Amino acid sequence: MGEAQIIEGTTEEIMARLRDAYPEQNLRVTVEPQEEDLLQGMLLPPGTIRDEAHLIALLKEGLSGARHAVTDETWKQRKAEVRRRAGALA
């Protein structure tokens, strides 16, 4: 068996090149997508921060909302909600 080679391009481009180079061979191809490629087609859970620009937009949106007093009870409720969500993920 020959040595492995790295060929870059789209899956279609790579398969076309391999079919041309080895027309009589039955080929098996392993694709290792780049990390950014994995995220592009992925459906992210609501509330997921995608990048710095998205984080800034969320912060601006949150800061532009109606103002309300934050009390000790508010923090207790927030902490309880965070713990509930963390428990759901575990």
Secondary structure, DSSP 8 states (H G I E B T S, - for coil): --------S-HHHHHHHHHHH-TTS---------HHHHHHT----TT---SHHHHHHHHHHHHTS------HHHHHHHHHHHHHHHHHH-
